[in-house]
Amino acid sequence: MKFHADAGGLPDASHRASLELFQSHVAPVLRREVPGPPFVRDPVLPTQPLTQESVHV
């Protein structure tokens, strides 16, 4: 899930107020309700050693 914090033409004060509302009211609910990613973030290593023939550029 991604969120974009672009001001979208809002004046600075309104943009800041919007971000503060998100941080104080929405983000805590998302952290509590949305489970973590269903995958491990460890790097995936090839099962076979890479050779010149197996690399397609």
C-alpha positions in Angstrom: 0.0 0.0 0.0 1.5 3.3 -1.0 0.4 6.8 -0.2 1.5 10.0 -1.9 1.9 13.2 0.1 1.9 15.7 -2.8 0.4 19.0 -1.9 -1.7 19.0 -5.0 -1.9 22.8 -5.1 -2.9 23.2 -1.4 -1.4 26.1 0.4 1.5 25.1 2.7 -0.5 25.5 5.9 -3.4 23.3 4.6 -1.0 20.7 3.3 0.7 20.5 6.6 -2.6 20.3 8.5 -3.7 17.5 6.2 -0.5 15.5 6.8 -0.8 16.0 10.6 -4.4 14.7 10.5 -3.4 11.7 8.5 -0.5 11.0 10.9 -2.6 11.4 14.1 -5.9 9.7 13.0 -5.4 7.5 9.9 -1.9 6.1 10.2 -2.4 4.5 13.7 -5.5 2.7 12.5 -3.7 1.4 9.4 -0.8 0.2 11.5 -3.2 -1.6 13.8 -5.6 -3.1 11.2 -3.4 -3.9 8.1 -1.3 -7.0 8.6 2.4 -6.9 7.7 3.5 -8.1 4.3 2.9 -11.8 3.7 6.5 -12.4 2.5 9.9 -12.4 3.9 12.1 -9.5 2.9 15.3 -11.5 2.6 17.0 -11.4 -0.8 16.2 -14.3 -3.2 19.3 -16.1 -4.2 19.6 -18.2 -7.4 19.5 -21.9 -6.8 22.1 -22.5 -9.5 25.3 -20.6 -9.9 25.1 -17.9 -12.6 27.1 -18.6 -15.7 27.7 -16.5 -18.8 25.3 -18.7 -20.7 22.5 -18.4 -18.2 22.6 -14.6 -18.1 20.4 -13.0 -20.7 21.1 -9.3 -21.2 
